Amino acid sequence: MNTLQTTSGQRHRHWVPWLLLFPSLVIMLVFTVYPVVRSLFFSLTKYRLGMEAPEMIWFENYQRLMSSAIFHKVIANTIVFAMLTVLPSMAIGLALALMVNRKGRQVGFIRTSYFYPSVMPMIAIASVWLFIYMAQNGLFDQIMIALGLGSQNVLSNRNTVLPAMSVMYTWREAGYLMVFFLAGLQSINEEVLEAAMIDGATGIKSFRHIILPLLAPTTLFVSTIAFTNSFKLADHVIIMTEGAPNNASTLLLYYIYQQGFTNLNYGLSNTLTVIMLVLLLVFSLPRFFNQDRKIHYS
């Protein structure tokens, strides 16, 4: 009898975790796994608005993209935009976290002020910065004219449109990343910092040899989030440039939007979606596993 009760109790303990996980697993299957599998299927088809059923063409969409100059340009734009935004937003986010990692009456207001841009809709932010970058009458061009540099019209120049948009996105993203760095800083044991201070490690030395190594797990997480977020942008392109001039500001997600909702080419838009997922995996996973082995978690 005792043996049967023990076995029944073990089975009960075995199924309880799965029952608790079941709602999350269902949501993940419905909203993550199923869309990915569906995109993989449609990426192998020719499917446009008005067709009764998708036509299987296998890898023709991929071959078409590989030979497309616009696609190569879009991929290059996306990578350049990620390079222009990920590191600056992380650096500014860490600097802001260091500034507000203290106690005081005004600290809460300052933290909210830094974080506020990240909760604003991207469409609203893009609209504000569109007026800032407006040719001749915009704030930026007015400053340039006052300095004697003349109107720059940065959104119409293929050499300056991506840097200009990256400044806007970095301004928005830095406050969001600040929250994660602030959580990491507050999890550091103060006794460690006090011991380092007694040993003479203050200022830059303490930051370099104590704080940064202890922030390594947070930095790994933040870098992954920042990189994936830089690939998932379309709203600001729609509002500010619509890919102009000559696709110089077209990013991958906006290109997917164009193919799916403007050209109504659902097969090609799903192919681009699969390519974006593969790029994120190629860039993120090797770096994650390589850095994760070098990090000591406490």
C-alpha positions as CSV (number, residue, x, y, z in Angstrom):
1,M,0.0,0.0,0.0
2,N,2.8,2.4,0.9
3,T,4.5,1.5,-2.3
4,L,1.4,2.3,-4.4
5,Q,0.9,5.6,-2.5
6,T,4.6,6.5,-3.1
7,T,4.3,5.7,-6.8
8,S,1.1,7.7,-7.1
9,G,2.7,10.7,-5.3
10,Q,5.7,10.6,-7.7
11,R,3.4,10.6,-10.7
12,H,1.5,13.5,-9.3
13,R,4.6,15.5,-8.7
14,H,5.7,14.6,-12.3
15,W,2.6,15.9,-13.9
16,V,2.0,19.0,-11.8
17,P,4.8,21.1,-13.5
18,W,3.5,20.1,-16.9
19,L,0.0,21.2,-16.0
20,L,1.3,24.5,-14.8
21,L,3.3,25.0,-18.0
22,F,0.4,23.9,-20.2
23,P,-1.1,27.4,-20.7
24,S,2.2,28.9,-21.6
25,L,3.0,26.0,-24.0
26,V,-0.3,26.5,-25.7
27,I,0.3,30.2,-26.2
28,M,3.8,29.6,-27.5
29,L,2.6,26.9,-29.9
30,V,-0.2,29.1,-31.3
31,F,1.6,32.4,-31.5
32,T,5.2,31.4,-32.1
33,V,5.7,27.9,-33.4
34,Y,2.7,27.8,-35.7
35,P,3.4,31.2,-37.4
36,V,7.0,30.1,-38.0
37,V,6.0,26.8,-39.5
38,R,3.4,28.6,-41.6
39,S,5.9,31.1,-42.8
40,L,8.3,28.3,-43.8
41,F,5.6,26.7,-45.9
42,F,4.5,29.9,-47.6
43,S,8.1,30.8,-48.4
44,L,8.2,27.9,-50.7
45,T,5.1,29.0,-52.6
46,K,3.8,31.6,-55.1
47,Y,0.9,33.2,-53.4
48,R,-0.7,36.6,-54.2
49,L,-4.0,38.2,-53.4
50,G,-6.7,36.7,-55.5
51,M,-5.2,33.2,-55.8
52,E,-7.4,30.4,-54.7
53,A,-4.5,28.4,-53.2
54,P,-0.8,28.9,-53.0
55,E,1.3,27.3,-55.8
56,M,4.3,25.3,-54.7
57,I,7.5,26.7,-56.3
58,W,10.0,25.4,-53.7
59,F,13.1,27.6,-53.6
60,E,12.4,30.0,-56.5
61,N,11.6,32.9,-54.0
62,Y,15.0,32.4,-52.4
63,Q,16.8,32.3,-55.7
64,R,15.0,35.5,-56.8
65,L,16.0,37.3,-53.7
66,M,19.6,36.2,-53.9
67,S,19.9,37.7,-57.4
68,S,18.1,40.9,-56.4
69,A,20.2,44.0,-56.0
70,I,17.5,45.7,-53.9
71,F,17.5,42.7,-51.4
72,H,21.3,43.0,-51.0
73,K,20.9,46.7,-50.4
74,V,18.2,46.1,-47.8
75,I,20.3,43.6,-45.9
76,A,23.3,46.0,-45.9
77,N,21.1,48.8,-44.7
78,T,19.8,46.7,-41.8
79,I,23.2,45.6,-40.7
80,V,24.6,49.1,-40.9
81,F,21.6,50.4,-38.9
82,A,22.2,47.7,-36.2
83,M,25.9,48.7,-36.0
84,L,24.9,52.4,-35.7
85,T,22.4,51.8,-32.9
86,V,23.2,48.7,-30.8
87,L,26.5,49.8,-29.2
88,P,25.6,53.6,-28.8
89,S,22.3,52.7,-27.2
90,M,24.0,50.3,-24.8
91,A,26.7,52.7,-23.9
92,I,24.2,55.5,-23.2
93,G,21.9,53.2,-21.4
94,L,24.7,52.1,-19.1
95,A,25.8,55.7,-18.5
96,L,22.3,56.7,-17.6
97,A,22.0,53.7,-15.2
98,L,25.2,54.8,-13.5
99,M,23.9,58.3,-13.1
100,V,20.5,57.3,-11.6
101,N,21.9,54.4,-9.4
102,R,21.6,56.5,-6.2
103,K,19.1,57.6,-3.6
104,G,17.5,61.0,-3.6
105,R,14.2,62.8,-3.9
106,Q,14.6,63.7,-7.6
107,V,16.0,60.3,-8.7
108,G,12.6,58.8,-9.4
109,F,11.6,61.8,-11.6
110,I,14.9,61.6,-13.5
111,R,14.6,57.8,-14.1
112,T,11.1,58.4,-15.4
113,S,12.3,61.2,-17.7
114,Y,15.0,59.0,-19.2
115,F,12.7,56.0,-19.6
116,Y,9.7,58.0,-21.0
117,P,10.8,58.0,-24.7
118,S,10.8,54.2,-24.7
119,V,7.1,54.0,-23.9
120,M,6.1,56.5,-26.5
121,P,4.7,55.0,-29.8
122,M,7.3,54.8,-32.5
123,I,4.9,56.6,-34.9
124,A,4.7,59.6,-32.5
125,I,8.5,59.7,-32.1
126,A,9.1,59.4,-35.8
127,S,6.6,62.3,-36.4
128,V,8.4,64.5,-33.9
129,W,11.8,63.8,-35.4
130,L,10.5,64.2,-38.9
131,F,9.8,67.9,-38.0
132,I,13.3,68.1,-36.4
133,Y,15.0,66.9,-39.6
134,M,12.7,68.8,-42.0
135,A,14.6,70.6,-44.7
136,Q,15.2,74.3,-44.2
137,N,12.6,74.8,-41.5
138,G,13.4,71.9,-39.2
139,L,15.3,72.4,-35.9
140,F,18.4,70.6,-37.1
141,D,18.7,72.5,-40.4
142,Q,18.0,75.8,-38.6
143,I,21.0,75.1,-36.3
144,M,23.2,74.1,-39.3
145,I,22.2,77.3,-41.1
146,A,22.9,79.4,-38.0
147,L,26.4,77.8,-37.8
148,G,27.0,78.7,-41.5
149,L,26.9,75.1,-42.7
150,G,23.7,75.5,-44.8
151,S,20.7,73.2,-45.0
152,Q,21.7,69.5,-44.7
153,N,18.3,67.9,-45.6
154,V,19.6,64.7,-44.0
155,L,16.6,62.5,-44.8
156,S,17.0,63.1,-48.5
157,N,20.7,62.3,-48.6
158,R,21.6,58.6,-49.0
159,N,24.8,59.1,-47.0
160,T,23.1,60.7,-44.0
161,V,19.6,59.2,-43.8
162,L,20.6,56.0,-41.9
163,P,22.8,57.9,-39.3
164,A,20.0,60.5,-38.8
165,M,17.5,57.8,-38.2
166,S,19.9,55.9,-35.9
167,V,20.2,59.0,-33.7
168,M,16.4,59.0,-33.3
169,Y,16.3,55.3,-32.4
170,T,19.2,55.5,-30.0
171,W,17.5,58.4,-28.2
172,R,14.4,56.1,-27.8
173,E,16.2,52.9,-27.0
174,A,18.7,54.1,-24.4
175,G,16.2,54.6,-21.7
176,Y,14.7,51.1,-22.2
177,L,18.2,49.5,-21.9
178,M,18.9,51.7,-18.9
179,V,16.3,49.8,-16.9
180,F,18.1,46.5,-17.4
181,F,21.5,48.0,-16.5
182,L,20.0,49.7,-13.4
183,A,18.6,46.3,-12.3
184,G,22.0,44.8,-12.8
185,L,23.8,47.5,-10.9
186,Q,21.4,47.2,-7.9
187,S,22.0,43.5,-7.8
188,I,25.7,44.0,-7.1
189,N,26.6,43.4,-3.5
190,E,27.7,46.7,-1.9
191,E,30.2,44.9,0.2
192,V,32.2,44.0,-2.9
193,L,32.4,47.6,-3.9
194,E,33.3,48.7,-0.4
195,A,36.1,46.1,-0.2
196,A,37.4,47.3,-3.6
197,M,37.3,50.9,-2.3
198,I,39.3,49.9,0.8
199,D,41.9,48.3,-1.5
200,G,42.2,51.5,-3.5
201,A,40.0,50.6,-6.5
202,T,38.0,53.7,-7.0
203,G,36.4,55.5,-10.0
204,I,37.5,54.1,-13.4
205,K,39.4,51.2,-11.8
206,S,36.4,50.1,-9.8
207,F,34.1,50.4,-12.9
208,R,36.5,48.5,-15.2
209,H,37.6,45.7,-12.9
210,I,34.6,45.3,-10.6
211,I,31.3,46.6,-12.0
212,L,31.7,45.6,-15.7
213,P,32.7,42.0,-14.9
214,L,29.7,41.7,-12.5
215,L,27.4,43.2,-15.2
216,A,28.5,40.6,-17.7
217,P,25.2,38.6,-17.5
218,T,23.1,41.7,-17.8
219,T,25.3,43.0,-20.7
220,L,24.8,39.7,-22.6
221,F,21.1,39.9,-22.2
222,V,20.9,43.6,-23.1
223,S,23.1,43.1,-26.2
224,T,20.8,40.3,-27.4
225,I,17.7,42.4,-26.9
226,A,19.2,45.5,-28.5
227,F,20.3,43.6,-31.5
228,T,17.0,41.8,-32.2
229,N,15.1,45.0,-31.6
230,S,17.2,46.8,-34.3
231,F,16.0,44.3,-36.9
232,K,12.3,44.7,-35.9
233,L,11.7,48.3,-37.1
234,A,9.4,49.6,-39.8
235,D,7.1,52.3,-38.3
236,H,9.7,55.1,-38.4
237,V,10.7,54.2,-42.0
238,I,7.0,54.4,-43.0
239,I,6.5,57.8,-41.4
240,M,9.9,59.5,-42.2
241,T,11.2,58.3,-45.5
242,E,9.2,55.3,-47.0
243,G,12.6,53.9,-48.0
244,A,13.8,57.0,-49.8
245,P,16.1,58.1,-51.3
246,N,16.4,55.2,-53.7
247,N,15.9,52.5,-50.9
248,A,18.8,54.0,-48.9
249,S,16.7,53.8,-45.8
250,T,14.7,50.6,-46.5
251,L,15.2,48.1,-43.7
252,L,14.4,44.4,-43.7
253,L,11.1,44.6,-41.8
254,Y,9.9,47.5,-44.0
255,Y,10.8,45.5,-47.1
256,I,8.7,42.6,-45.7
257,Y,5.8,45.1,-45.1
258,Q,6.2,46.4,-48.7
259,Q,6.0,42.9,-50.3
260,G,3.2,41.7,-48.1
261,F,0.9,44.8,-47.8
262,T,1.8,46.9,-50.8
263,N,2.7,44.4,-53.5
264,L,0.5,41.7,-51.9
265,N,3.1,39.1,-52.6
266,Y,2.6,36.9,-49.6
267,G,5.0,34.2,-50.7
268,L,7.9,36.5,-51.1
269,S,7.1,38.3,-47.8
270,N,7.1,35.0,-46.0
271,T,10.5,34.2,-47.6
272,L,11.9,37.5,-46.3
273,T,10.5,36.7,-42.9
274,V,12.3,33.3,-42.8
275,I,15.5,35.0,-43.9
276,M,15.2,37.6,-41.1
277,L,14.7,34.8,-38.5
278,V,17.8,33.0,-39.9
279,L,19.9,36.2,-39.7
280,L,18.9,36.8,-36.1
281,L,19.9,33.2,-35.2
282,V,23.2,33.4,-37.1
283,F,24.2,36.7,-35.5
284,S,22.8,36.0,-32.0
285,L,23.3,32.3,-31.1
286,P,27.1,32.0,-31.7
287,R,27.9,35.2,-29.8
288,F,25.5,34.1,-27.0
289,F,27.2,30.7,-26.5
290,N,30.7,32.1,-26.9
291,Q,30.2,34.9,-24.4
292,D,28.1,32.8,-22.0
293,R,31.0,30.4,-21.4
294,K,33.1,33.4,-20.2
295,I,30.5,34.7,-17.8
296,H,30.3,33.7,-14.1
297,Y,26.8,33.9,-12.7
298,S,26.4,34.4,-9.0
